[in-house]
Amino acid sequence: MLYALRNKGLLGMKLLGGIRLDGYDTIPKPYDKYLHIGTNVMIKTGTILCGEGFHFTRTDGKLNFNTHNHGVDIQDDVWIGSNCTVDRGRFRDTVIGRGTKIDNGVHISHNCIIGNDCIVATGAILLGSCEIGDSSEIWSNAIIHQHIKIGKNCAVGANTYLRHDLADNMAAYMTPDGLVVKPISETKKYKGGVSKKCLNGKCSADTFW
């Protein structure tokens, strides 16, 4: 890939293909300028951080890549599972807030801001520049459209494609009849607020799987 980019003269644009930190004790150059990782952070194997996002403009029928000059800020107590991708920002840093937990196989696009103590479940896709408020939950295979803003204490159900902003304390999920948006306190799972149950639904320490 780098050979192809060099032939096209793109390396002068500070392109970073992204880095997998497996085996590194410190963030190597030049990623140390663009990637901040707080304390008590878990990043599991295969996850790629701080590569360019996917942003092209069409001029005279040709697609031209737009440079990314910002980084990725992973704050304290974050967990990121295996085989995730977290793109660096084009016009602002991509941010993963304190205490947020991200499952395996999640894609976080450039310029996204995820608040504190959020959950992002396996297969979720956060498209460019979306914002997730503190203590919100994005469940498996959900897609959050670019520039969408989700408030605090919200939940987006599995397999939901969300194209509308959510105010604080709201839930959005798909049914056979389409998208449902309602106060989170009116849903079965979250009656009384964001779920306090164990995330796998089995709270006993000695539960057998």
C-alpha positions as CSV (number, residue, x, y, z in Angstrom):
1,M,0.0,0.0,0.0
2,L,2.7,2.5,0.9
3,Y,4.5,1.7,-2.4
4,A,1.3,2.5,-4.3
5,L,0.9,5.8,-2.4
6,R,4.5,6.7,-2.9
7,N,4.1,6.3,-6.7
8,K,1.1,8.7,-6.6
9,G,3.0,11.3,-4.5
10,L,0.7,11.1,-1.5
11,L,3.2,10.4,1.3
12,G,3.9,14.2,1.4
13,M,0.3,14.6,2.7
14,K,1.3,13.0,6.1
15,L,-0.8,9.9,5.4
16,L,-0.9,7.4,8.2
17,G,-2.2,4.0,7.4
18,G,-3.1,3.3,11.0
19,I,-1.2,1.3,13.6
20,R,-1.8,-1.9,15.6
21,L,-0.1,-1.5,19.0
22,D,0.4,-5.2,19.6
23,G,3.9,-5.6,21.0
24,Y,4.6,-1.9,21.5
25,D,5.5,-0.5,24.9
26,T,5.2,3.1,23.7
27,I,3.5,4.8,20.7
28,P,6.0,4.9,17.9
29,K,6.7,7.9,15.6
30,P,5.0,9.6,13.9
31,Y,1.9,8.3,15.6
32,D,2.9,9.8,18.9
33,K,2.0,13.2,17.5
34,Y,-1.5,12.1,16.7
35,L,-2.5,9.4,19.1
36,H,-3.1,10.0,22.8
37,I,-3.9,7.0,25.1
38,G,-4.8,7.6,28.8
39,T,-4.2,5.4,31.8
40,N,-5.7,2.0,32.5
41,V,-6.7,1.5,28.8
42,M,-7.2,-2.0,27.3
43,I,-6.7,-2.2,23.5
44,K,-7.0,-5.8,22.3
45,T,-5.2,-7.5,19.5
46,G,-5.8,-6.6,15.9
47,T,-7.3,-3.1,16.5
48,I,-6.1,-0.4,14.1
49,L,-5.8,3.1,15.5
50,C,-5.2,6.5,14.0
51,G,-5.4,5.8,10.2
52,E,-7.0,8.2,7.8
53,G,-10.7,8.2,7.5
54,F,-12.6,7.8,4.3
55,H,-13.2,11.2,2.8
56,F,-13.0,12.1,-0.9
57,T,-14.3,14.9,-3.1
58,R,-15.2,14.5,-6.7
59,T,-13.6,17.1,-9.1
60,D,-14.1,16.8,-12.8
61,G,-15.3,13.2,-12.3
62,K,-12.2,12.2,-10.3
63,L,-12.1,11.4,-6.6
64,N,-9.5,13.3,-4.6
65,F,-8.5,12.3,-1.1
66,N,-8.9,15.0,1.7
67,T,-6.1,15.2,4.2
68,H,-6.6,14.4,7.9
69,N,-4.6,16.7,10.2
70,H,-6.0,15.7,13.6
71,G,-5.6,12.6,15.8
72,V,-7.3,10.2,18.1
73,D,-7.8,10.8,21.9
74,I,-8.5,7.7,23.9
75,Q,-9.1,8.8,27.5
76,D,-8.7,6.9,30.8
77,D,-10.3,3.6,31.6
78,V,-11.3,2.8,28.1
79,W,-11.7,-0.8,26.8
80,I,-11.4,-1.4,23.0
81,G,-12.0,-5.0,21.8
82,S,-10.2,-6.9,19.0
83,N,-10.3,-6.0,15.3
84,C,-11.8,-2.5,15.7
85,T,-10.8,0.5,13.6
86,V,-10.6,4.1,15.0
87,D,-9.9,6.7,12.4
88,R,-8.1,9.9,13.1
89,G,-9.8,13.2,12.7
90,R,-10.0,15.4,9.6
91,F,-11.1,18.7,11.2
92,R,-11.0,17.7,14.9
93,D,-9.7,14.8,17.0
94,T,-11.7,11.6,17.2
95,V,-12.4,11.1,20.9
96,I,-13.3,8.1,23.0
97,G,-14.4,9.4,26.5
98,R,-13.3,8.2,29.9
99,G,-14.7,4.8,30.9
100,T,-16.2,3.9,27.6
101,K,-16.2,0.2,26.6
102,I,-16.1,-0.9,23.0
103,D,-16.7,-4.5,21.9
104,N,-14.9,-6.4,19.1
105,G,-15.3,-5.5,15.4
106,V,-16.5,-1.9,15.8
107,H,-15.7,0.9,13.3
108,I,-15.4,4.5,14.5
109,S,-15.0,7.0,11.7
110,H,-13.1,10.2,11.6
111,N,-14.2,13.2,13.9
112,C,-16.5,11.0,16.0
113,I,-16.8,12.0,19.7
114,I,-18.0,9.4,22.1
115,G,-18.7,10.5,25.6
116,N,-17.8,9.0,29.0
117,D,-19.0,5.6,30.2
118,C,-20.6,4.6,26.9
119,I,-21.1,1.1,25.5
120,V,-20.6,0.3,21.8
121,A,-21.4,-3.3,21.0
122,T,-19.9,-5.6,18.4
123,G,-20.4,-4.7,14.8
124,A,-21.5,-1.2,15.4
125,I,-20.5,1.5,12.9
126,L,-20.2,5.1,13.8
127,L,-20.0,7.2,10.7
128,G,-18.1,10.5,10.3
129,S,-18.5,13.3,12.9
130,C,-21.3,11.7,14.9
131,E,-21.5,12.5,18.6
132,I,-22.5,10.1,21.4
133,G,-23.4,11.6,24.8
134,D,-22.2,10.3,28.2
135,S,-23.6,7.0,29.5
136,S,-25.3,6.0,26.2
137,E,-25.4,2.6,24.7
138,I,-25.0,1.6,21.0
139,W,-25.9,-2.1,20.5
140,S,-24.8,-4.7,18.0
141,N,-24.7,-3.9,14.3
142,A,-26.3,-0.5,14.8
143,I,-25.2,2.2,12.3
144,I,-25.1,5.8,13.3
145,H,-25.3,8.1,10.3
146,Q,-22.7,10.9,9.8
147,H,-23.1,14.1,11.9
148,I,-25.9,12.5,14.0
149,K,-25.9,13.7,17.7
150,I,-27.1,11.3,20.4
151,G,-27.7,12.8,23.8
152,K,-26.8,11.5,27.3
153,N,-28.3,8.3,28.7
154,C,-29.6,7.1,25.4
155,A,-29.8,3.6,23.8
156,V,-29.8,2.6,20.2
157,G,-31.0,-1.0,19.7
158,A,-29.3,-3.7,17.7
159,N,-29.5,-3.6,13.9
160,T,-30.8,0.0,13.9
161,Y,-29.8,2.5,11.3
162,L,-30.2,5.9,13.0
163,R,-30.4,9.0,10.7
164,H,-32.0,11.3,13.3
165,D,-30.6,13.1,16.4
166,L,-31.7,11.8,19.8
167,A,-32.3,14.1,22.7
168,D,-31.1,13.1,26.2
169,N,-32.8,10.0,27.8
170,M,-34.2,8.6,24.5
171,A,-34.2,5.1,22.9
172,A,-34.3,4.2,19.3
173,Y,-34.8,0.7,17.9
174,M,-36.1,-1.1,14.9
175,T,-39.3,-3.2,14.8
176,P,-41.0,-4.9,11.8
177,D,-43.0,-1.7,11.4
178,G,-39.9,0.5,11.3
179,L,-38.0,2.8,13.6
180,V,-39.3,3.5,17.1
181,V,-38.1,6.5,19.1
182,K,-39.4,6.9,22.7
183,P,-38.2,8.0,26.1
184,I,-35.8,5.4,27.5
185,S,-37.9,5.0,30.6
186,E,-40.8,3.7,28.5
187,T,-38.9,0.7,27.1
188,K,-39.0,-2.7,28.7
189,K,-35.2,-3.1,29.0
190,Y,-34.5,0.3,30.4
191,K,-37.6,1.0,32.4
192,G,-36.4,3.5,35.0
193,G,-33.3,4.5,33.0
194,V,-30.2,3.0,31.5
195,S,-30.0,-0.7,32.3
196,K,-28.2,-1.6,35.5
197,K,-28.2,-5.3,34.6
198,C,-25.1,-7.2,33.6
199,L,-24.4,-6.6,30.0
200,N,-24.6,-10.3,29.1
201,G,-27.8,-10.7,31.1
202,K,-26.2,-13.1,33.5
203,C,-25.0,-11.4,36.7
204,S,-24.0,-14.5,38.7
205,A,-20.2,-14.8,39.1
206,D,-20.5,-18.5,38.9
207,T,-22.8,-18.7,35.8
208,F,-21.7,-21.4,33.3
209,W,-21.9,-20.5,29.6
